[in-house]
Amino acid sequence: MSLTKLIKQLKEKNSQLNQSEIEAFVDIFFKGISNALKNGINVEIRGLGIWYNKRLKENYNARNPATNKLIYKPERVKVRFRPAKKLKEIINE
């Protein structure tokens, strides 16, 4: 689902709100999640899931598959999502 489809669905369910208010709400929601993850805080929404940071170790022996040369991959952080049990049940119905 794209952001525009999400905003359109929210507009259909909440006709009293105009589109700019809905866009502002969605923007604040995603910025809140982004800022929390940037500061190292896990984000949990009950019934949906948990976003968390996973630290990946540095790697001195990685190879570029195109040139087969050794490259260095520094330590980095990836964002992971673990769905809630309720979401898994909804998807697998």
N, C-alpha and C positions, 0 to 999 in steps of 0.2 A: 504494500500500500504506500502510495506517495503522500507527501505532505499536503498537497492540494486536495487529494481525495479525503484525507482525514479531516481537513477543515470543512470540506463540503458536507461530510456526514455529521459533524458537530453542528453545523448551521441548520441542517434538516431537523435534528433533535431539539435544538434550542433556537427556535425562530425569533425569540425576543431579543437575542443578541445580534449585533451586526457583524459583518465579516472582519472588520479591523479589530474588534474586541476579541474575537476568537483567535485571530492570528497572533495578537499580543499575548493571550493566555498560553497558546501552544509554544510560542517563542520563550516565554518566561519559564515554562515547564522544562524545556530541553536545555536552556541555559543553566537552570538550577542543577540538573543532573550533571551537566558538563563541569560546572564549577566544583561540585562536590567530589567528582572523580579526580579532577585536577589537583585538589587539595588532599587526596588520599583517603577520602571518606567513602565507604560503601553506601550504595543507594538501594533501599529495599522498599518495594511496593507490594503489600500483602495481596496475594491472589494473582500477581503478575510475575514477579521474580526479583532477582538481585543483580545489580551491576556492580562489578568489583574490578580492581586493578590486579594484574598478575605481572610480577617482575620476571623478566627473562634474563638469564645470565649472558655475560659477554662470551663471544665465541672467537677464538683465535684461528681455528682450523676450518672455517667455512670455505666452500669453493664456489666460484662463479661457474654455473653449468655451461655457459656459452664459451668462455675462454679457458676454463679449467684452472684458473689461477686462484691461489689462496687469498682470501679477503678477511678483514677484521670486522666483526659485528659487535658494536658496543652494547653495554647493558641497556635495556629499554623496558618500557611498561606497555602492556596490552590491556585493553578493556575486555572483560569477559561478561557474559550474561548467563545466569543459571535460572531457568524458568521454575516457577512455583508448582507445587503438586496440583493445585487447582487448574492452572493453565494447561498442564500436561493432560489432565483428564478431559478438558474441553476439546483440545486438539485431537485426541484419540477416540472421540465418540463416534 
